[in-house]
Amino acid sequence: MASNMSNLTKKLVLSSTTSFCNCNLIHRCWLSTSSNTHYDIVIAGGGLVGTAMACSLGSSELLSEKKILLLEGAPAKPITLKETYSNRVSAINNSSIKLFENIKIWGDIKRHRVQEVKKMQVWDACSGSLITFSDDDLSNPIAFIIENDLILWALGTRLNNVHNISVRYNAKIKDYILPKHSSCDAPQIVLENDEKLSCDLLIGADGVNSKVRSKMETIVERTDYKQMGVVATLSLSDSSNNIVAWQRFLPDGGVVALLPLSDTVSSLVWSTSTSNAKELLNLSEESFVDAVNDAFLKEHPKSPFVEALLRNLRLLPGEDMQIPPSITKVLAGSRAAFPLGNTSVSRYVNSCVALIGDAAHRVHPLAGQGVNIGFGDVQCLTKQVEQAVYQGCHIGRGSHLKEYQSERLRDTWPKMKVIHYMHSLYQTSFTPVVAMRSLGLSLVHSMPLIKKQLMMKANA
């Protein structure tokens, strides 16, 4: 009897030392017999980044046995590719292209329509100072201009061929119940019909107003730029080799950019004050075209002091300055606008929860980095989840999510700060500030090695 008691005592001691594993096992057994539907991974949000996350996880051999669910609040709506270009496009960098290759959608995208950017010109309307970038310093184009709808179509097509991913459309979320400090807890998703789901890892890809993030222990800092981004699809007067992306900083604090879509068509992204954005949307088509041409071509008064400074330092643009093509037409119905702001989050992860995309960070579109940073999240989180599975760890706990957070913060925080300060720097026409930013822009333009490093960083 004493011997039996001793053995029982040893088992109890062993059980207490492995409580984490046993607790997880008991919890999983409970989940399998409860009314909850349990998944290994649930992704909240079926936009570009959320759907890419699902495809990336589903394309991993290491994760092929994992049960994954993608929740999308909108109804199922097949994306049909139209002959006319969509007004929402993204400048996709080479790192994001590697993601597209890994999840096997790049071939589908290329077979439709993709426009390479082989040169970029950025200049200041207040001084004429500029910087240009060329693909001569890179093994690939600077960027690829791709319609968001085309990316979503390719991602959706890929999802249909991934066996371990389920997609639930029209999924209205009533509440998220996230783990606190107990290792036995798992994230719970309560739908509006009171159906309950649970998972080992919940990924919040539900945008700038993320409901997942609102339930996390994290600090959110927001900046309202009091601007809107006006987008439109434009026809060009010059149809020869449209491979240049143009971006001009305007005296009123706006930024206007023209991104090539084909030899005859480009996409407009004009960041401007909310009041001006509304006026632009209400203009007639002819007046809107005139306004866009003025934004790119109109000469503005320049400070004699700044011009003298640049001239004495031999930093005036001279022959480096190229004139962008003039606009002849705006595609009917292509004009739209969206608010601009900056959102930074102190933590991207909690126990069993990770944030990606706009749920974790939001930036001004002036550098074209927003969705690329989100795709970087996808690549990094996929790698960390694979590591967890390879090492036999719980995918929602342990060090792997912290590694994801550390790696992404190291990458995103400097980019976000640079973009935010660039936006702030161009919000004034005060002469000393114009002189400082013009000198900096022109100096960097005169240093090919520095420009190459900037391009490589933007494409990382």
Stockholm file with secondary structure:
# STOCKHOLM 1.0

chainA/1-460         MASNMSNLTKKLVLSSTTSFCNCNLIHRCWLSTSSNTHYDIVIAGGGLVGTAMACSLGSSELLSEKKILLLEGAPAKPITLKETYSNRVSAINNSSIKLFENIKIWGDIKRHRVQEVKKMQVWDACSGSLITFSDDDLSNPIAFIIENDLILWALGTRLNNVHNISVRYNAKIKDYILPKHSSCDAPQIVLENDEKLSCDLLIGADGVNSKVRSKMETIVERTDYKQMGVVATLSLSDSSNNIVAWQRFLPDGGVVALLPLSDTVSSLVWSTSTSNAKELLNLSEESFVDAVNDAFLKEHPKSPFVEALLRNLRLLPGEDMQIPPSITKVLAGSRAAFPLGNTSVSRYVNSCVALIGDAAHRVHPLAGQGVNIGFGDVQCLTKQVEQAVYQGCHIGRGSHLKEYQSERLRDTWPKMKVIHYMHSLYQTSFTPVVAMRSLGLSLVHSMPLIKKQLMMKANA
#=GR chainA/1-460 SS CHHHHHHHHHHHHHHHHTHHHHHHHHHHHHHHHSSSEEEEEEEECCSHHHHHHHHHHHTCGGGTTCCEEEECSSCCCCCCCCSSCCSCEEEECHHHHHHHHHTTCHHHHHTSCCEEECEEEEEETTTCCEEEEEGGGSSSCSEEEEEHHHHHHHHHHHHTTCTTEEEECSCCEEEEECCCSCTTCCCEEEETTSCEEEEEEEEECCCTTCHHHHTSSCCEEEEEEEEEEEEEEEEESCCSCCCEEEEEECTTSCEEEEEESSSSEEEEEEEEEHHHHHHHHHSCHHHHHHHHHHHHHCCCCCCHHHHHHHHHTTCCCGGGCCCCCCEEEECTTCCEEEEEEEEEESCSEETTEEECGGGTEECCGGGSCHHHHHHHHHHHHHHHHHHHHHTTCCTTSSSHHHHHHHHHHHHHHHHHHHHHHHHHHTSCCCHHHHHHHHHHHHHHHTCHHHHHHHHHHHTC
#=GC SS_cons         CHHHHHHHHHHHHHHHHTHHHHHHHHHHHHHHHSSSEEEEEEEECCSHHHHHHHHHHHTCGGGTTCCEEEECSSCCCCCCCCSSCCSCEEEECHHHHHHHHHTTCHHHHHTSCCEEECEEEEEETTTCCEEEEEGGGSSSCSEEEEEHHHHHHHHHHHHTTCTTEEEECSCCEEEEECCCSCTTCCCEEEETTSCEEEEEEEEECCCTTCHHHHTSSCCEEEEEEEEEEEEEEEEESCCSCCCEEEEEECTTSCEEEEEESSSSEEEEEEEEEHHHHHHHHHSCHHHHHHHHHHHHHCCCCCCHHHHHHHHHTTCCCGGGCCCCCCEEEECTTCCEEEEEEEEEESCSEETTEEECGGGTEECCGGGSCHHHHHHHHHHHHHHHHHHHHHTTCCTTSSSHHHHHHHHHHHHHHHHHHHHHHHHHHTSCCCHHHHHHHHHHHHHHHTCHHHHHHHHHHHTC
//
